[in-house]
Structure formats: C-alpha cells, structure tokens
Amino acid sequence: MSKHTISFATMAVFAVAGLLSISMFANGVFMIVNPALWYTEVPGVARTGAFNQHFIRDIAILYMIIGGALLGGVLRRESSVMLWGTTALWLSGHAVFHVWEVMAGLCGPETLIGDFPAVTLPALISLGLTVWAWRNPHAK
C-alpha cells in the first residue's frame, strides 16, 4: 500500500466518527432551536424531570461541542486521540450516570434499554474510536 492509500477500516472508522458527529451536533441544534419539542418528543426525556429550557439549551451547547470534536478528529487526524477521548469521557460519564440512576432506584432497569441508542451506544462508539485512534497513530 502506498502512503496515500486509505484502508477500508480507516474509511469505516472515519465514516462512523462523521455520522456520530452529525448526530451529536444535530441533537444539540434541535435542543437549542426547540427545547420544548425536544423534551416531549425524545423518548424518555420527560421522565427525567421537569422541563427546563435553560438547562436543555446548556446541554445542547455541550452536544454541539461533542459533535465538533468528533468531526475535528476526522479532519485533524493527529488530534483524534485527544478529541475523541474527550468526547468519550463525557459520553461515558453520562452513560454511567444513567446506570447509577437505576442502581439508586430512581428508575427501573428497563430505562437502560430505552436509553441505549442515545446514551450508551454513543459512549461505546466514542470509546471505540478513541482506542482505534490510539492504536493506529499513523492511519491517515
């Protein structure tokens, strides 16, 4: 392989990072633009507490930053471990917090199943991206 050839695995990793980036950023935009609709339409959100427009928009900014950091790791390969690792820290902390809520009896275990696509899966993907970037420092 020449130094300009990109492997299928590398393209797949960057595609996954790009898709996660878009989904995180889009979620943040949705939260900023229409927090009331986001609150009522995203499954499980309303059961976590009362509607708070300010808080939802605060978290929206974080989701937009996460989306930007994920995209940054695609565009600036030399920074991908740091950028993807940072997103993995927050997303994993968020997922662990959801597990803690179940363990503390604040909600039932079925909550983890409902939360999986939007909470746990992004954390796992972000962790996987970080590990891949760390183990493949020369992939372009």
N, C-alpha and C positions, 0 to 999 in steps of 0.2 A: 504494500500500500504506500502510495506517495504521501508526503506530509500534508497535502491538500485534500486528501480523500477523507470523507467523514463516514464513519461506520454507521450501520443501521442502528445499532444500540445507542450510539451518541445522538443520532437524529431522534430516536424514540424518547430518550431522556429529555432532550430539549423541547420536544413536542408536548410531553406531559407537563413539564415546567411551564410552558407557554399557556397551556389550557388551564392549569391551576391558577396561573397569574391572572388570566382573563376572568375566571370565575370569582376569585377573591376581589379583584378590582370592581367587577360588575356588582357584586353583592354590596360593596361599600357605596357605590354610586346609588343603588336602589335605596339603601338606608338613608343617605343624605337627601335624595330627591323626595322620597315619600315614606317617611318613617312610620306613619300610621298604617299604610298599606303593607309595608314590610312586616310590621308587628302582627297584623291579623292574618296575613297570607303565608308566612313561612311556618311550616308545621312545627309545633312545639314551643314556639317563642312566647305566645301569650300565657302559657302555664308557668313561665319563669318569674313572673312578677308584673306589676302594674306598668302600663305604657308610660315611658319617659322619653319624650322627643329629644331632649338634650343628651341623655345618656346614649341613645341609639346613634345619634349623629357623632358623638365622641368615638364610639366603637367603629363607626363607618370609616372614620379617618384612618384608624388602625388597619382595617381591611384593605383600604386603598394603598397604604404603605406596604403591606404584605404583598399585594399584587405587584406593586412596583419593584419590590426587592426580588421577587421571583423572576420577573422579566429582566431585571438587572443582571441576575445570574446567568441568564441565557445570552444576553448581549455582551457582558463583560466576564468572560469565562474565568479569568484569573481571580475574580472576586466571588465566584459562585459558592465556594465553601462558606465564606463568611455570610453572604447574603441569604443563601438557602438555609444555613444553620440558624441564623437569627429568626427566620420565619418558622423553622421547625421548633425552636424554643417556645415561642408564643403559642403556636397552634397545638403543640403537645401539652403545654401547661393548661390550655383551655380544655383539652380532652380529659386530662387528669382531673381537673376541677369537676367535670361532669360525672366522672366515676365517683369522686368524693361525695357529691350530692346524693348519689344512690346509696353509698355506704353509710352516710349520715341519716338516711331515712327521709330526706327531703323530697324524693321522688322514687318511683318504682323502677326495677331493673329494665322494664320494657322501654324506658326512656332511652337507654343506651342504644337499643336497636333503632329507634326512630331518629336519634341524633347521629348515628354512624355516618351517613353520607355527607353531612355538612360539618361535622365536628371531628370525628375520629379519623375518617378516611383522608381528609386534607393533611392532618398531622402525620399520618403514616406515610403518605406520599412525600411530604416535605422532608421527613426524616430519611426516606429512601433516596431522594435527590441529593441530600447532603452527604450521605455515606458514599453514593456513587461519585460525586464530585471530589471527595477526599481521596478515594481510591484510584481515581483516574485524573490526576492533576494535569496531564498533558493532552487530554482529549480536547479537540477544538471543534 
